[in-house]
Amino acid sequence: MYLMAKRYAHILQPEMRTAVAVLEGTFRETNRKGPASSPKEVEGLATPNYRYDREELYEKVWQRPMRILAKEYGVSDVALAKTCRKLHVPVPGRGYWAKKAANRPVEDRPPLPQV
């Protein structure tokens, strides 16, 4: 198992890094045709879901679970959680959505901190 992971784990790393960079707004990679001046020039990244602001992400994170929201942005829920941490966007704790589905009391939503 270790040898298989070592051999094939690198395949998706550039795509994942590109997606995270686009989410963070620091996209500067180049594609195979030459330098890319914007994410729209890279195939598959021209959707409006990759452009957002902190306030919008904050609202969306508290409206639906991270795994569902991550599909909208085209990244994994772990990548989206890392982006939220880097942008200082508070996210619901573990069990928040299960409690909400069971009509149990949930934690109050903390305010979005100033950066």
FENDAFEN-V518955 format. One record per backbone hydrogen bond with DSSP energy under -1.0 kcal/mol. CO is the residue of the C=O (numbers start at 1). NH is the residue of the N-H. Records with the same first field share a line. If there is no record, write none. Layout:
CO=NH + NH
This chain:
1=5
2=6
3=7
4=8
5=9
8=11
12=16
13=17
14=18
15=19
16=20
17=21
18=22
19=23
20=24
21=26
31=34
34=31
38=41
39=42
42=45
47=50
48=51
53=57
54=58
55=59
56=60
57=61
58=62
60=63 + 64
65=69
66=70
68=72
69=73
70=74 + 75
76=80
77=81
78=82
79=83
80=84
81=85
82=86
83=87
84=89
85=88
93=96
95=99
96=100
97=101
98=102
99=104
100=103
